Amino acid sequence: MTSFFLKITEAGRSKLREIIEAPAYPGSKPFFLIEDLEDRDYLSALISATYNELPPPKPKKNASNKTDKKR
């Protein structure tokens, strides 16, 4: 069986046909367990809704900045 885990969001919860929460690995917080992978439009809407609710990624420190500070 093919499945994947998706971060829990309210937008994702509203799109899910079946809500299954499970840890992605032992000791992790719960995620939505997505097992229905046949409907591309459904998956696209679910992932887009989740993505749109997530905060923007934090800027990463540039590796060259770390090198410059050591000089």
A tleap script that builds the chain and sets N, CA, C and O, in Angstrom:
source leaprc.protein.ff14SB
mol = sequence {
  NMET THR SER PHE PHE LEU LYS ILE THR GLU
  ALA GLY ARG SER LYS LEU ARG GLU ILE ILE
  GLU ALA PRO ALA TYR PRO GLY SER LYS PRO
  PHE PHE LEU ILE GLU ASP LEU GLU ASP ARG
  ASP TYR LEU SER ALA LEU ILE SER ALA THR
  TYR ASN GLU LEU PRO PRO PRO LYS PRO LYS
  LYS ASN ALA SER ASN LYS THR ASP LYS LYS
  CARG
}
set mol.1.N position { 0.846 -1.181 0.000 }
set mol.1.CA position { 0.000 0.000 0.000 }
set mol.1.C position { 0.890 1.242 0.000 }
set mol.1.O position { 1.821 1.349 0.798 }
set mol.2.N position { 0.603 2.146 -0.872 }
set mol.2.CA position { 1.337 3.402 -0.944 }
set mol.2.C position { 0.560 4.465 -0.192 }
set mol.2.O position { -0.661 4.560 -0.310 }
set mol.3.N position { 1.276 5.259 0.577 }
set mol.3.CA position { 0.657 6.333 1.347 }
set mol.3.C position { 1.716 7.380 1.637 }
set mol.3.O position { 2.898 7.163 1.370 }
set mol.4.N position { 1.297 8.523 2.185 }
set mol.4.CA position { 2.247 9.535 2.623 }
set mol.4.C position { 1.656 10.308 3.788 }
set mol.4.O position { 0.456 10.246 4.055 }
set mol.5.N position { 2.525 11.036 4.475 }
set mol.5.CA position { 2.122 11.842 5.618 }
set mol.5.C position { 2.072 13.307 5.198 }
set mol.5.O position { 2.895 13.763 4.404 }
set mol.6.N position { 1.104 14.036 5.735 }
set mol.6.CA position { 0.919 15.450 5.424 }
set mol.6.C position { 0.736 16.206 6.729 }
set mol.6.O position { 0.020 15.752 7.621 }
set mol.7.N position { 1.381 17.353 6.838 }
set mol.7.CA position { 1.284 18.177 8.056 }
set mol.7.C position { -0.178 18.510 8.330 }
set mol.7.O position { -0.943 18.801 7.411 }
set mol.8.N position { -0.546 18.464 9.581 }
set mol.8.CA position { -1.925 18.762 9.967 }
set mol.8.C position { -2.161 20.272 9.916 }
set mol.8.O position { -1.442 21.048 10.546 }
set mol.9.N position { -3.175 20.670 9.159 }
set mol.9.CA position { -3.635 22.060 9.099 }
set mol.9.C position { -5.163 22.037 9.073 }
set mol.9.O position { -5.769 21.024 8.724 }
set mol.10.N position { -5.772 23.142 9.439 }
set mol.10.CA position { -7.239 23.222 9.378 }
set mol.10.C position { -7.724 23.160 7.930 }
set mol.10.O position { -8.747 22.538 7.641 }
set mol.11.N position { -6.991 23.805 7.023 }
set mol.11.CA position { -7.375 23.768 5.612 }
set mol.11.C position { -7.318 22.342 5.072 }
set mol.11.O position { -8.205 21.920 4.330 }
set mol.12.N position { -6.281 21.608 5.442 }
set mol.12.CA position { -6.176 20.223 5.012 }
set mol.12.C position { -7.282 19.375 5.610 }
set mol.12.O position { -7.856 18.524 4.931 }
set mol.13.N position { -7.583 19.609 6.888 }
set mol.13.CA position { -8.650 18.859 7.556 }
set mol.13.C position { -9.987 19.058 6.829 }
set mol.13.O position { -10.767 18.116 6.691 }
set mol.14.N position { -10.247 20.282 6.367 }
set mol.14.CA position { -11.521 20.560 5.696 }
set mol.14.C position { -11.613 19.875 4.332 }
set mol.14.O position { -12.716 19.665 3.826 }
set mol.15.N position { -10.478 19.526 3.733 }
set mol.15.CA position { -10.468 18.889 2.409 }
set mol.15.C position { -10.453 17.365 2.467 }
set mol.15.O position { -10.794 16.702 1.487 }
set mol.16.N position { -10.057 16.810 3.610 }
set mol.16.CA position { -9.898 15.363 3.705 }
set mol.16.C position { -11.226 14.627 3.607 }
set mol.16.O position { -12.229 15.053 4.181 }
set mol.17.N position { -11.222 13.529 2.883 }
set mol.17.CA position { -12.394 12.651 2.800 }
set mol.17.C position { -12.448 11.747 4.022 }
set mol.17.O position { -13.523 11.474 4.556 }
set mol.18.N position { -11.285 11.284 4.461 }
set mol.18.CA position { -11.179 10.415 5.623 }
set mol.18.C position { -10.014 10.917 6.470 }
set mol.18.O position { -8.887 11.001 5.983 }
set mol.19.N position { -10.273 11.248 7.722 }
set mol.19.CA position { -9.226 11.785 8.586 }
set mol.19.C position { -8.576 10.648 9.368 }
set mol.19.O position { -9.204 10.019 10.219 }
set mol.20.N position { -7.317 10.403 9.062 }
set mol.20.CA position { -6.509 9.426 9.798 }
set mol.20.C position { -5.270 10.169 10.265 }
set mol.20.O position { -4.523 10.707 9.449 }
set mol.21.N position { -5.050 10.203 11.561 }
set mol.21.CA position { -3.849 10.824 12.110 }
set mol.21.C position { -2.938 9.728 12.635 }
set mol.21.O position { -3.385 8.808 13.319 }
set mol.22.N position { -1.652 9.838 12.307 }
set mol.22.CA position { -0.675 8.842 12.746 }
set mol.22.C position { 0.696 9.498 12.806 }
set mol.22.O position { 0.950 10.466 12.089 }
set mol.23.N position { 1.586 8.982 13.658 }
set mol.23.CA position { 2.952 9.519 13.680 }
set mol.23.C position { 3.721 9.040 12.446 }
set mol.23.O position { 3.552 7.903 12.005 }
set mol.24.N position { 4.557 9.905 11.902 }
set mol.24.CA position { 5.364 9.538 10.734 }
set mol.24.C position { 6.485 8.575 11.117 }
set mol.24.O position { 6.952 7.789 10.294 }
set mol.25.N position { 6.910 8.648 12.380 }
set mol.25.CA position { 7.938 7.750 12.915 }
set mol.25.C position { 7.712 7.690 14.425 }
set mol.25.O position { 7.038 8.557 14.981 }
set mol.26.N position { 8.256 6.695 15.083 }
set mol.26.CA position { 8.029 6.579 16.529 }
set mol.26.C position { 8.458 7.845 17.278 }
set mol.26.O position { 9.583 8.320 17.124 }
set mol.27.N position { 7.559 8.372 18.075 }
set mol.27.CA position { 7.848 9.558 18.869 }
set mol.27.C position { 7.539 10.881 18.183 }
set mol.27.O position { 7.672 11.934 18.806 }
set mol.28.N position { 7.128 10.858 16.912 }
set mol.28.CA position { 6.838 12.123 16.223 }
set mol.28.C position { 5.430 12.593 16.557 }
set mol.28.O position { 4.602 11.830 17.055 }
set mol.29.N position { 5.177 13.863 16.273 }
set mol.29.CA position { 3.827 14.379 16.429 }
set mol.29.C position { 2.964 13.762 15.323 }
set mol.29.O position { 3.498 13.247 14.341 }
set mol.30.N position { 1.637 13.811 15.473 }
set mol.30.CA position { 0.795 13.202 14.444 }
set mol.30.C position { 0.761 14.020 13.161 }
set mol.30.O position { 0.904 15.242 13.170 }
set mol.31.N position { 0.571 13.318 12.078 }
set mol.31.CA position { 0.375 13.893 10.753 }
set mol.31.C position { -0.879 13.267 10.172 }
set mol.31.O position { -1.360 12.257 10.686 }
set mol.32.N position { -1.417 13.850 9.108 }
set mol.32.CA position { -2.483 13.178 8.374 }
set mol.32.C position { -1.835 12.047 7.583 }
set mol.32.O position { -0.808 12.249 6.935 }
set mol.33.N position { -2.426 10.872 7.635 }
set mol.33.CA position { -1.979 9.749 6.832 }
set mol.33.C position { -2.878 9.696 5.607 }
set mol.33.O position { -4.083 9.478 5.723 }
set mol.34.N position { -2.291 9.896 4.436 }
set mol.34.CA position { -3.035 9.935 3.182 }
set mol.34.C position { -2.826 8.613 2.465 }
set mol.34.O position { -1.704 8.268 2.096 }
set mol.35.N position { -3.911 7.877 2.270 }
set mol.35.CA position { -3.828 6.579 1.613 }
set mol.35.C position { -4.538 6.548 0.264 }
set mol.35.O position { -4.265 5.673 -0.558 }
set mol.36.N position { -5.447 7.496 0.029 }
set mol.36.CA position { -6.186 7.556 -1.236 }
set mol.36.C position { -5.365 8.371 -2.234 }
set mol.36.O position { -5.417 9.601 -2.235 }
set mol.37.N position { -4.612 7.678 -3.080 }
set mol.37.CA position { -3.695 8.366 -4.001 }
set mol.37.C position { -4.152 8.310 -5.451 }
set mol.37.O position { -3.391 8.683 -6.344 }
set mol.38.N position { -5.347 7.866 -5.704 }
set mol.38.CA position { -5.821 7.685 -7.079 }
set mol.38.C position { -6.375 8.967 -7.710 }
set mol.38.O position { -6.237 9.163 -8.918 }
set mol.39.N position { -6.988 9.825 -6.928 }
set mol.39.CA position { -7.657 11.021 -7.454 }
set mol.39.C position { -6.693 12.204 -7.445 }
set mol.39.O position { -6.456 12.816 -6.404 }
set mol.40.N position { -6.141 12.518 -8.611 }
set mol.40.CA position { -5.131 13.584 -8.706 }
set mol.40.C position { -5.688 14.954 -8.341 }
set mol.40.O position { -5.006 15.749 -7.695 }
set mol.41.N position { -6.923 15.236 -8.749 }
set mol.41.CA position { -7.523 16.535 -8.441 }
set mol.41.C position { -7.718 16.705 -6.931 }
set mol.41.O position { -7.474 17.779 -6.381 }
set mol.42.N position { -8.156 15.641 -6.276 }
set mol.42.CA position { -8.330 15.658 -4.824 }
set mol.42.C position { -6.995 15.890 -4.127 }
set mol.42.O position { -6.903 16.739 -3.240 }
set mol.43.N position { -5.970 15.155 -4.512 }
set mol.43.CA position { -4.649 15.316 -3.896 }
set mol.43.C position { -4.087 16.705 -4.135 }
set mol.43.O position { -3.504 17.305 -3.232 }
set mol.44.N position { -4.258 17.215 -5.331 }
set mol.44.CA position { -3.766 18.553 -5.655 }
set mol.44.C position { -4.444 19.605 -4.783 }
set mol.44.O position { -3.779 20.495 -4.253 }
set mol.45.N position { -5.755 19.507 -4.633 }
set mol.45.CA position { -6.491 20.469 -3.799 }
set mol.45.C position { -6.073 20.352 -2.338 }
set mol.45.O position { -5.918 21.363 -1.655 }
set mol.46.N position { -5.891 19.128 -1.857 }
set mol.46.CA position { -5.486 18.890 -0.474 }
set mol.46.C position { -4.102 19.462 -0.187 }
set mol.46.O position { -3.907 20.145 0.818 }
set mol.47.N position { -3.150 19.185 -1.060 }
set mol.47.CA position { -1.781 19.663 -0.862 }
set mol.47.C position { -1.706 21.180 -1.019 }
set mol.47.O position { -0.998 21.844 -0.261 }
set mol.48.N position { -2.423 21.732 -1.986 }
set mol.48.CA position { -2.430 23.191 -2.169 }
set mol.48.C position { -3.017 23.903 -0.951 }
set mol.48.O position { -2.487 24.921 -0.506 }
set mol.49.N position { -4.108 23.367 -0.417 }
set mol.49.CA position { -4.730 23.972 0.762 }
set mol.49.C position { -3.772 23.939 1.948 }
set mol.49.O position { -3.663 24.915 2.690 }
set mol.50.N position { -3.085 22.823 2.124 }
set mol.50.CA position { -2.121 22.700 3.219 }
set mol.50.C position { -0.961 23.660 3.019 }
set mol.50.O position { -0.569 24.362 3.951 }
set mol.51.N position { -0.414 23.697 1.828 }
set mol.51.CA position { 0.718 24.573 1.504 }
set mol.51.C position { 0.371 26.036 1.777 }
set mol.51.O position { 1.172 26.772 2.353 }
set mol.52.N position { -0.816 26.450 1.363 }
set mol.52.CA position { -1.218 27.855 1.522 }
set mol.52.C position { -1.380 28.263 2.982 }
set mol.52.O position { -1.324 29.452 3.296 }
set mol.53.N position { -1.576 27.309 3.871 }
set mol.53.CA position { -1.738 27.622 5.290 }
set mol.53.C position { -0.403 27.632 6.048 }
set mol.53.O position { -0.333 28.153 7.161 }
set mol.54.N position { 0.628 27.078 5.474 }
set mol.54.CA position { 1.919 27.006 6.155 }
set mol.54.C position { 2.621 28.363 6.168 }
set mol.54.O position { 2.468 29.141 5.226 }
set mol.55.N position { 3.384 28.659 7.212 }
set mol.55.CA position { 4.140 29.914 7.246 }
set mol.55.C position { 5.271 29.853 6.224 }
set mol.55.O position { 5.703 28.765 5.842 }
set mol.56.N position { 5.753 31.012 5.781 }
set mol.56.CA position { 6.885 30.995 4.835 }
set mol.56.C position { 8.125 30.407 5.507 }
set mol.56.O position { 8.288 30.527 6.722 }
set mol.57.N position { 8.994 29.776 4.728 }
set mol.57.CA position { 10.206 29.200 5.325 }
set mol.57.C position { 11.112 30.286 5.888 }
set mol.57.O position { 11.167 31.400 5.367 }
set mol.58.N position { 11.811 29.950 6.941 }
set mol.58.CA position { 12.761 30.885 7.524 }
set mol.58.C position { 13.983 30.977 6.619 }
set mol.58.O position { 14.415 29.968 6.062 }
set mol.59.N position { 14.548 32.179 6.465 }
set mol.59.CA position { 15.745 32.300 5.610 }
set mol.59.C position { 16.904 31.502 6.195 }
set mol.59.O position { 17.130 31.497 7.406 }
set mol.60.N position { 17.619 30.840 5.323 }
set mol.60.CA position { 18.773 30.051 5.766 }
set mol.60.C position { 20.014 30.922 5.726 }
set mol.60.O position { 20.141 31.819 4.892 }
set mol.61.N position { 20.923 30.640 6.644 }
set mol.61.CA position { 22.188 31.364 6.650 }
set mol.61.C position { 23.033 30.864 5.495 }
set mol.61.O position { 23.129 29.662 5.250 }
set mol.62.N position { 23.627 31.779 4.809 }
set mol.62.CA position { 24.459 31.456 3.654 }
set mol.62.C position { 25.779 30.847 4.119 }
set mol.62.O position { 26.388 31.341 5.068 }
set mol.63.N position { 26.217 29.800 3.471 }
set mol.63.CA position { 27.469 29.130 3.839 }
set mol.63.C position { 28.657 30.085 3.706 }
set mol.63.O position { 29.602 30.004 4.490 }
set mol.64.N position { 28.620 30.986 2.726 }
set mol.64.CA position { 29.738 31.919 2.554 }
set mol.64.C position { 29.803 32.919 3.708 }
set mol.64.O position { 30.885 33.400 4.046 }
set mol.65.N position { 28.656 33.237 4.315 }
set mol.65.CA position { 28.660 34.130 5.477 }
set mol.65.C position { 29.380 33.489 6.650 }
set mol.65.O position { 30.078 34.176 7.395 }
set mol.66.N position { 29.225 32.193 6.824 }
set mol.66.CA position { 29.897 31.502 7.903 }
set mol.66.C position { 31.412 31.521 7.693 }
set mol.66.O position { 32.182 31.696 8.637 }
set mol.67.N position { 31.820 31.339 6.445 }
set mol.67.CA position { 33.264 31.348 6.123 }
set mol.67.C position { 33.857 32.734 6.361 }
set mol.67.O position { 34.954 32.866 6.904 }
set mol.68.N position { 33.114 33.773 5.946 }
set mol.68.CA position { 33.618 35.129 6.102 }
set mol.68.C position { 33.787 35.509 7.573 }
set mol.68.O position { 34.708 36.254 7.909 }
set mol.69.N position { 32.928 35.020 8.442 }
set mol.69.CA position { 33.010 35.357 9.861 }
set mol.69.C position { 34.224 34.715 10.528 }
set mol.69.O position { 34.719 35.227 11.532 }
set mol.70.N position { 34.701 33.614 9.988 }
set mol.70.CA position { 35.842 32.917 10.587 }
set mol.70.C position { 37.146 33.584 10.228 }
set mol.70.O position { 38.157 33.339 10.886 }
set mol.71.N position { 37.160 34.407 9.223 }
set mol.71.CA position { 38.404 35.056 8.791 }
set mol.71.C position { 38.818 36.155 9.692 }
set mol.71.O position { 39.844 36.792 9.457 }
savepdb mol mol.pdb
quit
